[in-house]
Amino acid sequence: MIKFELKGMDDLYKKLDMEKNQEKAMRMEALETGAKIIADEADSRAPESGFIRVKVKSKEAIIGFDKEKWYWRFFELGAKTHEIPYKAKTKKKKIVKPLVFEGYVGIVRIKSVNHPGMAARPFLRPALDERKDEAIRTMGEIVRKMAEKPE
């Protein structure tokens, strides 16, 4: 997930003597447009396309992936070798639920799996690095155009 925000805008609004709804519209449009540029690049680099989302809050934009693609964070950051225990916790004690599957010699039951880890294959950060200048320039153009609009 990547977050970015427009800083210094409060001073600009004061200088331009804008109303609250005008400044919010300008900020939201600029953030959304800038974030979309980076999100489109990230989508083209992602393991599958169509799952990169942009969420614009009042003063920041968040670029990330769908909740159903939560495991993409491992593509972005990598993972160390680790054990995955199959456990369910109750209030009183841990209950081990084994992993059961059909093996070559019949039913196999195990209590944990050793994951070998994986190297990072980032797509969000490279997208930001590649397109940030274009996004900043575009956001500035939007702010400039909206500030120049006659009321």
HELIX and SHEET records of a PDB file:
HELIX    1   1 MET A    9  LEU A   16  1                                   8    
HELIX    2   2 LYS A   20  ARG A   45  1                                  26    
HELIX    3   3 LYS A   67  LYS A   69  5                                   3    
HELIX    4   4 TRP A   72  LEU A   77  1                                   6    
HELIX    5   5 LEU A  124  GLU A  148  1                                  25    
SHEET    1   A 3 ILE A   2  GLU A   5  0                                        
SHEET    2   A 3 GLU A  60  PHE A  65 -1                                        
SHEET    3   A 3 ILE A  52  VAL A  56 -1                                        
SHEET    1   B 2 HIS A  82  PRO A  85  0                                        
SHEET    2   B 2 SER A 112  HIS A 115 -1                                        
SHEET    1   C 2 LYS A  87  LYS A  89  0                                        
SHEET    2   C 2 LYS A  94  VAL A  96 -1                                        
SHEET    1   D 2 LEU A  99  GLY A 103  0                                        
SHEET    2   D 2 GLY A 106  ILE A 110 -1                                        
END                                                                             
